[in-house]
Amino acid sequence: MKEPRGQELIDRYKKNYHMSAEDDITEEMILKHWNLEKTLTSEILKSNSENRWEITDRCYTTLYRELWWLNKFTNSNNNISPSIKYKNIIEILGYPPKKIYEIGSGKAELITYLASCGFECKATEITRERGGKYASEVPNLSWGISDGIHLNKFEKSGSYDVVISDQVIEHLHPDDIIEHFKNVNSILSSEGKYIFITPHKHMGPADISRVFKCEKPFGMHLKEYTYKELKNSLEKAGFKDIYGVFHIPNTLTQLTGVYIKPKVSSIYLTYSCAVEQLISLLPYKTRRKAMIFFFVPDIFMIAQKK
């Protein structure tokens, strides 16, 4: 498959990173991003458990320092208000008071909004390059650094009612996913919930690899998952109550003005696991088209501690 170049490449890049048409992005910038991300990804994948945080921290610091436009322009074309964008999460959370810990807060939009709703919140990041400078000064919000894996080294057991991650676990080393889930379980209080959203493998790749029409991720999405893979990993980590969340995309809610509450269901999870297994038998292009009829692009799951 021929890689896009010129204006086609720029348009695909802006679409993938939700940038506006006016953002000043050149082909040279995109190629720099592509080559740098592949190099950094290789370094992270080659790391071991002893040096992984150090290497990952350095790689992400390098990424956002060298590619300054990611912090400046990403989501510049996203005009969905937080009240719509995060309404599904609010519906699932219920009402304050609850203590919430977010893994990989990025620019802290989600956790800042939750804090403004009255929840007691803590934002975290793996690198200070995207750290607390993006957290608004609002009540109920603190900031911390974490490797995203060994959470019990940073927080006391049973400290939080809810742990949240949005577009994070695909960035973790595949060898660490079960350890990540185990540590989430550890810092959750009794009956606490882990709410997470991540790209679906069959809809991917969702990183920069999509811009170049690749069939699998070669960038900082170290692994994109299926519902079944995540369910199996959560069970190995000790979670017993695991649910899929059926929800309507935010863009459709904004377009129609109609909001349908998300449905948290073990039956929906079973359905998702079965359908994705059938779809996995299809060729890549057909698989992605078929997924549109059965799923929204992201996996949305909840694991509850008992």
Phi, psi and omega in degrees: 000130183285129179288141179289152177219172176064219185294326177300316179297315181298317180296317179296320180296312180297321179295316183296326183255014176055045178266156179276160181298334184277346181298134186277089180241133180246165177299322180298320178297318181293317179295323175298316178301311183302311183290320180293316182295321177297319179295313181293322178299317178300320179296317181294316182296332180275352182289162175246175186298333182284324185249007189295317181297316179300314181291317181296317177301313181296318182294316180289325175298317177298316182302308185281338174284316182284324183254068187303333184290342178296317177289327185281317190254336184303131182068016178292341179258010181267100184258020177278126182290150178304328181295332175269315185301323186247017182296323179299318180293319178298318179300321181285323181292322188084217187250153171296162005273138172211145175264125186238134178241122179255135177261127178069064188283343179058238179276004171068025180295312182297307186291328175295318179296317180296322177296321179292340177276357176106359177281148175276114194236149171230126176262146178220155174214160180277337183228143178287347178298332176240020189282217193301348180295343179265355180274122178293152178278086178237154177300154173076008184237126173238169184230143177212166176253140181209153175279356179078355183245296187270066188296332181290350174278345184247338184225153178286149177300140177069024188278337191233144176282330182218137167245137182232141166218138181230113182061052183235310192294339175293343179270351180279149175299133182306329179292345186257358190295319180291320177298321176302311180296321178299318182286328172300313178304320183295319185272355176280143173285173179303130183066017176290161185237141168256116179252122181217151180231135182206152180298145176277136181306317185284349175261355185272188000287152182251001176267199183298341179301328178297324181301326182261016174063033177282157180266352176212160183286134173242358181260212189285358167278092188292331174200130172256142194245168168255166175303317183297316179299317181289321177300315180298317180293320178297320179295319178295332180276356175108359177282138179251319182262107185232134187228150166264154180242114174275126182212161178265135180304144181302322182298323180290322177298316180294322183292317185267338185075008181254126179248129176245126183299143178293148179251116179267118190207135172287332178293319178296324177295317178298316176302314182298318179297320182290314183293317182294330178292322176292317181295330181297342180280348183275157173300159187307306184297318179293324181299314180296320179294320180294325181299326183301329182281345186242337187219159162278163189299332185254149169282133178231114185225159175227132172241126184250135179279141177237000000 
